[in-house]
Amino acid sequence: MEKNKSGCGSYFVIVPNYLIELITISSMKGYISIVMLFLLCGQTLFAQNDNAHLLVQSPDGKKVMLVWFVKTWNNQLTGFDIKRKEGLQDWVKLNSEPIIPGISMKKKLSVVAANKDEESLLKARLFKLLSSHKLKETENTEFFQKLIADEKALQEMCDKMAHDYEFALMNGFAYIDYSVKNKTDYQYGLFIQGTGKMLAASSWNYGEIPDLNTVQEITSRASTTNKGVQVIWNADINKMKAADVTGFNIYRQGIRLNDTPITAADSKDPAEFTWNDKSANSTIPLQYSISAESIFGIEGIIRSYTYNPADHPNEYKKAEVTEVTSLGYYFKEGINVKWSFPKEYERFLKGFYLGKDNMPSGYVKVSSLLDPALRSYTDKTPSPVSSYMRFHVVAVYNDRTLVPGIERLYNYFPINEPPAPQNLKVKQEVANKENKIHLTWDPPMKGDTLTVDYNVYGSDPVTSKFSVLNLDHRVGNRDYTFFFKDAGRVQYSFYVSAISKSGAESIFSDTVTVQTPGADFAPPVIIKVEADSNKAVIKWQYNDITGVKGFRLFQNKVMIAGEQLLNKNSREYIMPVLREGAANEYSMQAVKEDGSVSEHSKTVTFIAPAISK
């Protein structure tokens, strides 16, 4: 049997006048412990039959320790039997005498009777508690009556048993099986004494021991008064549930500091645990160690941690937001935030995160944890239409201290200048011998009360300079048509701006570009494709046009010769001999010096004849 380490000075017992003493823990802590016990079971504590739960664990993979919890007591519960079976065999009762709850030096502790040494140790502890008046003997009948009448009394007993396995043994709610066989798997059952009525069951495989290595990240905080160290750690909740962990033990320089297992301090974060070592000298290095303890008093692997005062800052510095800049109107590319922080204090940080307040909704985190060396971040989260927002940067120290920085207010909605038009599109049209380019763009953004009309800018095809196209009138609708004369293949570019009631102009929209087809830029005309003296020849005609660089020849829609080979003076091309009887389609394009190309010529089909040998 594992030695109990609770160190509690006072115990709960049922006596004729109700309680002789209460557990020294507060009622709130007791409540949290009961809740933790529910969590450790992985389900509602009494889920097996809604009234009882049986836990099984082994410290060494050989002897098996059992403990059970009862939700409500009734007149049928006069005691318990523990039975065991292998596979499909019948249940075999293990206890030689009924296990009857109650406190008495006279009753035989059959729960450990198979091991005389451990029975003697348990008897010695029971005698010490009785003689010091921390426990008082009580008759079974009175014990049962109190459990039936007062559900709170039973709950408090469950809480105490969850922190002290020996207490469960002395009260008749636990059992130790020393008779397991090598390489045998078992089912254990909890029965009402003297009957075949099962209350709960659990299984155990030979050699199975709990995985109590649940401690994860450990850190600490130093007291500013040079006295006291707060140790903080996280634990794997899933492992805690699987191993029936009731809490943790903490040691300084090998000396245990806690009397009862340490439970979660904050119900909002059940995976975080803390211990305030108020007597520690925070100016010198200290060696701590932490271990998990199960409901059975079995202690897990001890995880070491060294507190070093040099790892802690003498003060917690704040980050200060120095600049806020919107990237693109209405945060199209986000809002860039820059801040300052003393570089020499970076070593104490885990990092930063950026907080934003879309006033008056309050601060929310808008970034993941950022590197300690970083001093800027672009926020791309949505920002509702409002007059102001504010930013701050929170410094996250290695000891988990969060220090909000000096904030900065940002006026992000310009009240004079409207937002730029969005999603400008262009379409080229030819109708009734008129050449025109049609522009359209999106309506004003939601919340935009400034935009009343627009200016349209177009570029000169020769100089590429932009000018307002609608000088004589404002564009009230969200479209504009530009008419142009056919002057060959040329390029036009356009952008649009919004105008407010007061005449303020927005920044420009994105630029769109269109290239006119050019009616005088005709394609070549293929006049002949023939086979001549073991070679294939293609010939074409083309009038001289200023600016033509050369030609492109396509066979079956794949270019086989370009303007580098077929210059402006070329009028024929000799191809390799074609496969006899193969049908091939040919077309051509003319190419100008500026890279513009004509339409494809009419396609000519040629079937290669047989070549005489």
C-alpha positions as CSV (number, residue, x, y, z in Angstrom):
1,M,0.0,0.0,0.0
2,E,1.3,3.4,-0.9
3,K,2.1,5.7,2.0
4,N,-0.4,8.5,2.2
5,K,1.2,12.0,1.8
6,S,-1.8,14.2,2.4
7,G,-0.6,15.6,5.7
8,C,-4.1,16.8,6.6
9,G,-4.5,17.7,10.2
10,S,-8.3,17.1,10.4
11,Y,-10.7,14.6,9.0
12,F,-14.4,14.4,8.4
13,V,-16.3,11.7,10.2
14,I,-20.0,11.0,10.9
15,V,-20.9,11.0,14.7
16,P,-24.1,11.1,16.7
17,N,-23.9,14.9,16.9
18,Y,-23.2,15.0,13.1
19,L,-19.6,16.3,12.7
20,I,-16.8,16.2,15.2
21,E,-14.7,18.3,12.8
22,L,-14.7,19.4,9.2
23,I,-12.0,18.9,6.7
24,T,-9.6,21.8,7.0
25,I,-10.1,22.7,3.3
26,S,-12.7,25.3,2.6
27,S,-16.2,24.4,1.3
28,M,-15.4,26.0,-2.0
29,K,-12.2,24.0,-2.4
30,G,-14.2,20.9,-1.5
31,Y,-16.7,21.8,-4.2
32,I,-13.9,22.2,-6.8
33,S,-12.4,18.9,-5.7
34,I,-15.7,17.1,-6.2
35,V,-16.0,18.7,-9.7
36,M,-12.4,17.6,-10.4
37,L,-13.3,14.1,-9.4
38,F,-16.2,14.1,-11.8
39,L,-13.8,15.2,-14.6
40,L,-11.2,12.6,-13.8
41,C,-13.7,9.8,-14.2
42,G,-14.1,11.0,-17.8
43,Q,-17.9,11.1,-17.3
44,T,-20.5,11.8,-14.7
45,L,-19.1,10.2,-11.5
46,F,-22.0,7.8,-11.0
47,A,-22.6,7.0,-14.7
48,Q,-22.3,3.2,-14.4
49,N,-25.7,2.8,-12.6
50,D,-26.3,6.4,-11.8
51,N,-25.4,5.7,-8.1
52,A,-21.9,4.1,-7.9
53,H,-18.6,4.2,-9.6
54,L,-15.7,1.8,-9.1
55,L,-12.1,2.8,-9.9
56,V,-9.2,0.4,-10.3
57,Q,-5.4,1.1,-10.4
58,S,-2.1,-0.6,-9.7
59,P,1.1,1.0,-8.5
60,D,3.4,-1.8,-9.7
61,G,1.4,-3.9,-12.2
62,K,0.9,-6.6,-9.6
63,K,-1.3,-5.7,-6.6
64,V,-4.6,-4.0,-7.5
65,M,-6.1,-1.1,-5.6
66,L,-9.9,-0.4,-5.7
67,V,-12.0,2.5,-4.4
68,W,-15.7,3.2,-4.9
69,F,-17.9,6.2,-4.6
70,V,-21.7,6.2,-3.8
71,K,-23.9,9.1,-4.8
72,T,-26.9,8.4,-2.5
73,W,-27.4,6.0,0.4
74,N,-30.4,3.8,1.0
75,N,-31.6,1.1,3.4
76,Q,-30.4,-1.7,1.1
77,L,-26.8,-0.6,1.4
78,T,-25.6,-2.5,4.6
79,G,-22.1,-3.2,3.3
80,F,-20.1,-4.3,0.2
81,D,-18.5,-7.3,-1.4
82,I,-15.7,-7.2,-3.9
83,K,-15.8,-9.9,-6.5
84,R,-13.4,-10.8,-9.4
85,K,-13.6,-12.9,-12.5
86,E,-11.4,-14.1,-15.3
87,G,-12.8,-14.0,-18.8
88,L,-16.2,-15.8,-18.9
89,Q,-15.7,-17.5,-15.6
90,D,-18.0,-16.9,-12.6
91,W,-17.6,-14.1,-10.1
92,V,-15.4,-15.0,-7.1
93,K,-15.8,-13.1,-3.8
94,L,-12.4,-11.7,-2.6
95,N,-13.2,-10.3,0.9
96,S,-13.4,-12.9,3.7
97,E,-15.7,-10.7,5.8
98,P,-18.3,-8.1,4.6
99,I,-16.9,-4.6,4.0
100,I,-19.1,-2.5,6.3
101,P,-18.5,1.3,6.3
102,G,-17.8,2.9,9.7
103,I,-14.9,3.8,12.0
104,S,-13.9,1.3,14.7
105,M,-10.7,-0.1,16.2
106,K,-12.5,-3.4,16.9
107,K,-13.5,-4.3,13.3
108,K,-11.1,-6.3,11.2
109,L,-9.7,-4.4,8.3
110,S,-10.4,-7.2,5.7
111,V,-9.6,-4.7,3.0
112,V,-5.9,-5.3,3.6
113,A,-6.0,-8.5,5.6
114,A,-3.9,-10.3,3.0
115,N,-1.0,-8.2,4.0
116,K,-0.3,-8.1,7.7
117,D,2.3,-5.4,7.5
118,E,0.1,-3.0,5.8
119,E,-2.8,-3.8,8.0
120,S,-0.7,-3.0,11.0
121,L,0.4,0.3,9.5
122,L,-3.2,1.2,8.8
123,K,-4.3,0.2,12.3
124,A,-1.5,2.4,13.8
125,R,-2.6,5.4,11.8
126,L,-6.3,4.8,12.7
127,F,-5.4,4.6,16.4
128,K,-3.4,7.8,16.2
129,L,-6.3,9.7,14.6
130,L,-8.8,8.4,17.2
131,S,-6.5,9.1,20.2
132,S,-5.9,12.7,18.9
133,H,-9.7,13.1,18.6
134,K,-9.4,13.8,14.9
135,L,-11.6,10.8,14.3
136,K,-14.3,9.4,16.5
137,E,-15.6,5.8,16.5
138,T,-19.2,5.5,15.2
139,E,-21.6,2.6,15.1
140,N,-22.6,1.4,11.7
141,T,-26.3,2.0,12.2
142,E,-25.8,5.7,13.0
143,F,-23.3,6.0,10.2
144,F,-25.9,4.7,7.7
145,Q,-28.7,6.8,9.1
146,K,-26.6,10.0,8.7
147,L,-25.7,9.1,5.1
148,I,-29.3,8.5,4.2
149,A,-30.5,11.7,5.9
150,D,-27.7,14.1,4.7
151,E,-26.5,13.9,1.1
152,K,-24.0,16.6,1.8
153,A,-22.3,14.4,4.3
154,L,-21.8,11.7,1.7
155,Q,-20.4,14.2,-0.8
156,E,-17.9,15.5,1.7
157,M,-16.8,11.9,2.5
158,C,-16.3,11.3,-1.3
159,D,-14.2,14.4,-1.5
160,K,-12.0,13.3,1.4
161,M,-11.6,9.8,0.0
162,A,-10.5,11.4,-3.4
163,H,-7.6,13.0,-1.5
164,D,-6.7,10.3,1.0
165,Y,-6.8,6.6,-0.1
166,E,-6.1,5.4,3.5
167,F,-9.1,7.3,4.7
168,A,-11.2,5.3,2.1
169,L,-9.7,2.0,3.4
170,M,-10.4,2.9,7.1
171,N,-14.0,3.8,6.3
172,G,-14.8,0.7,4.2
173,F,-14.9,2.3,0.7
174,A,-11.7,0.7,-0.7
175,Y,-10.0,-2.7,-1.1
176,I,-6.5,-4.0,-2.1
177,D,-6.2,-7.3,-4.1
178,Y,-2.9,-9.0,-3.5
179,S,-3.8,-12.3,-5.2
180,V,-3.6,-11.5,-8.9
181,K,-1.9,-14.0,-11.1
182,N,0.8,-13.4,-13.7
183,K,-0.5,-12.5,-17.2
184,T,-4.1,-12.6,-16.3
185,D,-6.7,-9.9,-17.0
186,Y,-9.6,-9.4,-14.6
187,Q,-13.0,-7.9,-14.2
188,Y,-13.8,-6.4,-10.8
189,G,-17.3,-5.9,-9.4
190,L,-18.8,-4.0,-6.5
191,F,-21.8,-5.8,-5.0
192,I,-24.2,-5.1,-2.1
193,Q,-23.0,-7.2,0.8
194,G,-24.5,-10.8,0.9
195,T,-26.4,-10.3,-2.5
196,G,-25.8,-10.8,-6.1
197,K,-26.8,-7.2,-6.9
198,M,-23.9,-5.4,-8.7
199,L,-23.4,-1.7,-8.1
200,A,-20.5,-1.0,-10.4
201,A,-17.7,-2.8,-12.4
202,S,-14.3,-2.1,-13.8
203,S,-11.5,-4.0,-15.5
204,W,-7.7,-4.3,-15.1
205,N,-5.0,-6.0,-17.3
206,Y,-2.1,-7.6,-15.6
207,G,1.0,-5.4,-15.6
208,E,-1.0,-2.2,-16.3
209,I,0.1,0.8,-14.3
210,P,-1.2,4.4,-14.6
211,D,0.7,7.0,-16.8
212,L,1.1,9.8,-14.3
213,N,3.6,11.8,-16.4
214,T,1.1,14.6,-17.0
215,V,3.1,17.7,-16.0
216,Q,3.9,19.9,-19.0
217,E,5.3,23.5,-19.2
218,I,6.6,24.9,-15.8
219,T,7.4,28.5,-15.2
220,S,7.5,30.9,-12.2
221,R,7.1,34.5,-11.1
222,A,9.3,36.3,-8.6
223,S,7.9,38.5,-5.9
224,T,8.9,42.1,-6.0
225,T,9.5,42.1,-2.3
226,N,12.3,39.5,-2.7
227,K,10.3,37.0,-0.7
228,G,8.1,34.5,-2.3
229,V,8.0,32.6,-5.6
230,Q,4.9,31.6,-7.6
231,V,5.3,28.3,-9.5
232,I,2.9,27.7,-12.4
233,W,2.5,24.6,-14.6
234,N,0.2,23.0,-17.1
235,A,-1.0,19.4,-17.2
236,D,-2.4,17.1,-19.9
237,I,-6.1,16.9,-18.9
238,N,-6.7,13.8,-21.0
239,K,-3.9,11.9,-19.2
240,M,-5.2,13.2,-15.8
241,K,-8.6,11.7,-16.6
242,A,-7.1,8.4,-17.8
243,A,-4.9,8.0,-14.7
244,D,-7.5,9.3,-12.1
245,V,-5.2,12.1,-11.0
246,T,-6.6,14.0,-8.0
247,G,-3.9,16.7,-7.9
248,F,-0.2,17.5,-7.8
249,N,2.6,17.6,-5.2
250,I,5.3,20.3,-5.2
251,Y,8.8,20.0,-3.6
252,R,11.5,22.7,-2.9
253,Q,15.0,21.3,-2.4
254,G,13.4,17.9,-1.9
255,I,10.9,19.0,0.8
256,R,7.2,18.7,0.1
257,L,5.4,22.0,0.4
258,N,1.7,21.0,0.1
259,D,-0.5,19.2,2.6
260,T,-3.1,18.0,0.1
261,P,-2.9,17.5,-3.6
262,I,-3.0,20.8,-5.5
263,T,-6.0,21.3,-7.8
264,A,-6.7,23.8,-10.5
265,A,-6.8,27.4,-9.2
266,D,-9.1,28.7,-12.0
267,S,-12.2,26.7,-13.1
268,K,-11.9,28.6,-16.5
269,D,-8.6,26.9,-17.2
270,P,-8.6,23.4,-15.6
271,A,-5.2,22.6,-17.2
272,E,-3.3,25.3,-15.3
273,F,-2.0,24.8,-11.7
274,T,-0.2,27.2,-9.3
275,W,1.6,27.2,-6.0
276,N,2.6,30.3,-4.0
277,D,5.8,29.5,-2.1
278,K,5.6,32.4,0.3
279,S,8.6,31.5,2.4
280,A,11.0,31.3,-0.5
281,N,13.9,33.7,-1.0
282,S,13.3,35.0,-4.6
283,T,16.9,36.4,-4.9
284,I,18.6,33.0,-5.0
285,P,18.3,30.0,-7.4
286,L,15.9,27.3,-6.1
287,Q,15.2,23.7,-7.2
288,Y,11.6,22.7,-7.5
289,S,9.9,19.5,-8.6
290,I,6.3,18.6,-9.3
291,S,4.5,15.3,-9.6
292,A,1.0,14.1,-10.2
293,E,-0.8,12.0,-7.5
294,S,-3.7,9.7,-8.3
295,I,-6.8,9.1,-6.1
296,F,-5.0,6.0,-4.8
297,G,-2.1,8.0,-3.4
298,I,0.2,6.8,-6.2
299,E,2.7,9.4,-7.2
300,G,4.0,9.8,-10.7
301,I,7.3,10.9,-12.3
302,I,8.8,14.0,-10.6
303,R,9.4,16.8,-13.1
304,S,12.2,19.2,-12.0
305,Y,12.4,22.9,-12.5
306,T,15.0,25.4,-11.6
307,Y,14.0,28.9,-10.5
308,N,16.7,31.4,-11.4
309,P,16.2,35.1,-10.5
310,A,18.3,36.1,-13.5
311,D,15.5,34.8,-15.8
312,H,13.0,37.3,-14.4
313,P,12.8,41.0,-15.1
314,N,13.2,43.5,-12.3
315,E,10.2,45.3,-13.8
316,Y,7.6,44.5,-16.5
317,K,8.1,46.8,-19.5
318,K,5.2,47.9,-21.7
319,A,5.1,48.1,-25.5
320,E,4.0,51.4,-27.0
321,V,2.1,51.8,-30.3
322,T,4.0,54.4,-32.3
323,E,2.2,54.4,-35.6
324,V,-1.0,53.2,-37.2
325,T,-1.4,53.3,-41.0
326,S,-4.2,52.0,-43.3
327,L,-2.9,50.2,-46.3
328,G,-5.3,51.1,-49.1
329,Y,-8.6,52.9,-48.7
330,Y,-11.1,51.2,-46.3
331,F,-8.3,48.8,-45.2
332,K,-8.2,47.0,-48.5
333,E,-4.7,45.7,-47.6
334,G,-5.2,45.9,-43.9
335,I,-4.0,48.3,-41.1
336,N,-0.3,48.3,-40.2
337,V,0.6,48.9,-36.6
338,K,4.1,49.7,-35.3
339,W,5.3,49.7,-31.7
340,S,8.4,50.2,-29.6
341,F,9.8,47.9,-26.8
342,P,13.2,47.8,-25.1
343,K,15.4,45.3,-26.9
344,E,17.2,44.3,-23.8
345,Y,13.9,43.0,-22.3
346,E,13.2,40.7,-25.3
347,R,14.8,37.8,-23.6
348,F,12.1,37.8,-20.9
349,L,9.3,37.5,-23.5
350,K,7.4,34.7,-25.2
351,G,6.2,37.3,-27.7
352,F,3.5,39.9,-28.4
353,Y,0.0,39.9,-29.6
354,L,-2.0,42.8,-31.1
355,G,-5.3,44.0,-29.5
356,K,-7.8,46.1,-31.3
357,D,-10.9,47.9,-30.0
358,N,-13.6,48.8,-32.5
359,M,-14.9,51.3,-30.1
360,P,-16.9,50.9,-27.9
361,S,-17.0,47.1,-28.2
362,G,-13.7,46.6,-26.2
363,Y,-10.3,45.0,-27.0
364,V,-10.1,41.7,-28.8
365,K,-6.9,39.7,-29.8
366,V,-6.4,40.1,-33.6
367,S,-3.0,38.2,-34.0
368,S,-1.4,35.0,-32.9
369,L,1.6,35.1,-30.6
370,L,4.2,37.3,-32.4
371,D,8.0,36.9,-32.2
372,P,9.7,39.1,-29.5
373,A,11.9,40.7,-32.1
374,L,8.9,41.9,-34.2
375,R,7.9,45.6,-34.1
376,S,5.1,45.7,-36.6
377,Y,2.0,43.7,-37.7
378,T,-0.7,44.1,-40.4
379,D,-4.2,43.6,-39.0
380,K,-6.5,42.2,-41.7
381,T,-9.6,41.6,-39.5
382,P,-12.8,43.3,-40.4
383,S,-13.3,46.8,-39.2
384,P,-16.9,48.2,-39.0
385,V,-17.7,51.7,-40.1
386,S,-17.0,54.0,-37.2
387,S,-15.1,57.2,-36.4
388,Y,-12.3,55.7,-34.3
389,M,-10.5,52.6,-33.3
390,R,-7.6,52.0,-30.9
391,F,-4.8,49.5,-30.8
392,H,-2.5,48.2,-28.1
393,V,0.2,45.6,-28.0
394,V,0.3,43.1,-25.1
395,A,3.7,41.8,-24.0
396,V,3.5,38.1,-23.0
397,Y,6.4,37.3,-20.6
398,N,7.9,33.9,-20.1
399,D,6.3,33.7,-16.7
400,R,2.9,34.1,-18.3
401,T,2.5,37.7,-17.1
402,L,0.4,39.7,-19.6
403,V,1.3,43.4,-19.8
404,P,-1.0,45.6,-22.0
405,G,0.9,48.4,-23.6
406,I,0.3,52.0,-24.3
407,E,-2.5,52.3,-26.8
408,R,-3.0,54.6,-29.8
409,L,-6.2,56.1,-31.0
410,Y,-6.7,56.0,-34.8
411,N,-9.3,58.0,-36.8
412,Y,-9.9,55.5,-39.6
413,F,-12.9,57.0,-41.4
414,P,-12.0,60.1,-43.5
415,I,-14.9,62.6,-43.2
416,N,-14.0,64.8,-46.2
417,E,-12.6,62.4,-48.8
418,P,-14.8,59.6,-50.2
419,P,-13.6,56.1,-50.8
420,A,-12.1,55.1,-54.1
421,P,-14.4,53.3,-56.6
422,Q,-14.0,49.6,-56.6
423,N,-13.9,46.8,-59.3
424,L,-13.4,48.9,-62.4
425,K,-14.2,46.8,-65.6
426,V,-13.8,47.5,-69.3
427,K,-15.6,46.2,-72.4
428,Q,-14.8,47.1,-76.1
429,E,-17.7,47.4,-78.5
430,V,-18.3,48.2,-82.2
431,A,-21.8,49.2,-83.1
432,N,-23.2,51.2,-86.1
433,K,-19.6,51.7,-87.3
434,E,-18.8,53.4,-84.0
435,N,-15.8,52.3,-81.9
436,K,-16.4,52.6,-78.2
437,I,-15.0,51.4,-74.9
438,H,-17.5,50.9,-72.0
439,L,-16.4,51.3,-68.4
440,T,-18.4,50.2,-65.3
441,W,-17.6,50.0,-61.5
442,D,-19.3,49.0,-58.2
443,P,-21.8,51.2,-56.3
444,P,-20.6,53.0,-53.2
445,M,-19.5,50.8,-50.2
446,K,-21.9,50.3,-47.3
447,G,-21.6,53.3,-45.0
448,D,-20.3,55.6,-47.7
449,T,-22.4,58.8,-47.4
450,L,-19.9,61.1,-49.2
451,T,-19.8,60.0,-52.8
452,V,-22.2,61.8,-55.1
453,D,-20.5,61.5,-58.6
454,Y,-17.3,60.5,-60.4
455,N,-14.4,61.6,-62.6
456,V,-13.2,59.4,-65.4
457,Y,-9.5,59.6,-66.5
458,G,-8.1,58.3,-69.8
459,S,-4.6,58.1,-71.3
460,D,-3.4,59.5,-74.6
461,P,-2.2,56.6,-76.8
462,V,0.9,58.6,-78.0
463,T,2.1,60.3,-74.7
464,S,0.4,57.9,-72.2
465,K,-0.5,61.0,-70.1
466,F,-3.9,60.9,-68.3
467,S,-6.5,63.6,-68.4
468,V,-10.2,63.9,-67.2
469,L,-12.5,62.8,-70.0
470,N,-15.7,64.3,-68.5
471,L,-14.6,67.9,-68.1
472,D,-17.9,69.3,-69.2
473,H,-20.0,67.2,-66.8
474,R,-19.9,65.0,-63.7
475,V,-20.6,61.3,-64.1
476,G,-23.5,60.5,-61.8
477,N,-24.0,56.9,-62.8
478,R,-21.5,54.1,-62.3
479,D,-20.6,53.7,-66.0
480,Y,-19.0,55.7,-68.8
481,T,-18.6,55.2,-72.6
482,F,-15.5,56.4,-74.4
483,F,-15.7,56.8,-78.2
484,F,-12.5,56.6,-80.4
485,K,-11.5,56.8,-84.0
486,D,-10.1,53.9,-85.8
487,A,-6.4,54.7,-85.9
488,G,-4.9,51.3,-86.0
489,R,-4.0,49.0,-83.1
490,V,-3.4,51.4,-80.1
491,Q,-3.6,51.1,-76.3
492,Y,-5.8,53.1,-73.9
493,S,-5.8,53.1,-70.1
494,F,-8.4,54.3,-67.7
495,Y,-9.1,54.9,-63.9
496,V,-11.9,56.5,-62.0
497,S,-12.2,58.7,-58.8
498,A,-15.2,59.5,-56.5
499,I,-16.3,63.1,-55.8
500,S,-18.0,64.3,-52.6
501,K,-20.7,66.9,-52.1
502,S,-18.0,69.4,-51.1
503,G,-15.9,68.6,-54.3
504,A,-13.3,66.5,-52.5
505,E,-11.8,63.8,-54.7
506,S,-10.9,60.3,-53.6
507,I,-7.8,58.4,-54.4
508,F,-7.9,56.7,-57.8
509,S,-9.4,53.3,-58.6
510,D,-7.3,50.5,-60.1
511,T,-6.2,51.1,-63.7
512,V,-7.6,49.1,-66.6
513,T,-6.1,48.8,-70.1
514,V,-7.5,47.9,-73.5
515,Q,-5.9,47.5,-76.9
516,T,-8.0,48.4,-80.0
517,P,-7.9,45.9,-82.9
518,G,-6.9,48.3,-85.7
519,A,-8.9,47.9,-88.9
520,D,-5.9,48.5,-91.2
521,F,-3.9,45.7,-89.7
522,A,-5.0,42.9,-91.9
523,P,-3.8,39.3,-91.8
524,P,-1.6,37.8,-94.6
525,V,-3.3,35.8,-97.4
526,I,-2.0,32.3,-98.1
527,I,-2.0,31.8,-101.9
528,K,-0.4,28.4,-102.3
529,V,0.8,25.2,-100.4
530,E,2.5,22.7,-102.7
531,A,5.0,19.8,-102.7
532,D,8.0,20.4,-105.0
533,S,11.1,18.2,-105.4
534,N,10.9,16.4,-102.0
535,K,10.0,19.6,-100.1
536,A,6.8,21.4,-99.1
537,V,6.4,25.1,-99.8
538,I,3.9,27.6,-98.5
539,K,3.5,31.0,-100.2
540,W,1.5,34.1,-99.1
541,Q,0.7,37.7,-100.1
542,Y,0.8,40.8,-97.9
543,N,0.7,44.6,-98.7
544,D,3.4,46.7,-97.2
545,I,2.2,48.3,-93.9
546,T,4.3,50.6,-91.7
547,G,5.5,49.0,-88.5
548,V,5.2,45.3,-89.6
549,K,8.0,43.3,-88.2
550,G,7.2,39.8,-89.7
551,F,4.9,36.9,-89.7
552,R,3.9,33.8,-87.7
553,L,3.0,30.5,-89.4
554,F,0.7,27.9,-87.8
555,Q,0.3,24.3,-88.7
556,N,-2.7,22.6,-87.1
557,K,-3.0,25.7,-84.8
558,V,0.6,25.2,-83.6
559,M,3.2,27.9,-84.5
560,I,6.0,26.4,-86.6
561,A,7.8,29.6,-87.6
562,G,7.8,33.1,-86.0
563,E,8.7,36.7,-86.9
564,Q,12.4,36.1,-86.1
565,L,12.5,33.7,-89.0
566,L,9.8,35.2,-91.3
567,N,10.7,38.9,-91.5
568,K,8.6,41.6,-93.1
569,N,10.0,40.8,-96.6
570,S,9.3,37.0,-96.4
571,R,6.7,35.6,-98.7
572,E,7.3,31.9,-98.6
573,Y,8.5,29.2,-96.3
574,I,10.0,25.8,-97.1
575,M,8.9,23.0,-94.7
576,P,10.2,19.4,-94.2
577,V,8.6,16.7,-96.3
578,L,5.1,15.9,-95.0
579,R,3.8,12.4,-94.4
580,E,2.1,11.0,-97.5
581,G,-1.6,11.5,-97.4
582,A,-1.6,13.5,-94.2
583,A,-4.0,16.5,-94.0
584,N,-2.7,19.7,-92.5
585,E,-4.3,23.1,-91.8
586,Y,-2.2,26.3,-92.2
587,S,-2.9,29.9,-91.0
588,M,-0.8,33.0,-90.5
589,Q,-0.6,36.3,-88.5
590,A,1.2,39.5,-89.1
591,V,3.2,41.0,-86.2
592,K,4.1,44.7,-85.6
593,E,7.2,46.1,-84.0
594,D,5.1,47.0,-80.9
595,G,4.2,43.3,-80.4
596,S,0.6,43.6,-81.6
597,V,-0.7,40.9,-83.9
598,S,-3.3,40.7,-86.6
599,E,-6.2,38.3,-86.8
600,H,-5.5,34.8,-88.2
601,S,-5.7,34.4,-91.9
602,K,-8.2,32.1,-93.5
603,T,-7.2,28.5,-92.9
604,V,-5.8,26.5,-95.9
605,T,-5.9,22.7,-95.9
606,F,-3.2,20.7,-97.7
607,I,-3.0,16.9,-98.2
608,A,0.6,15.8,-98.9
609,P,0.9,13.8,-102.1
610,A,3.1,10.7,-102.7
611,I,6.7,11.8,-103.4
612,S,8.4,10.0,-106.4
613,K,11.6,8.2,-105.6
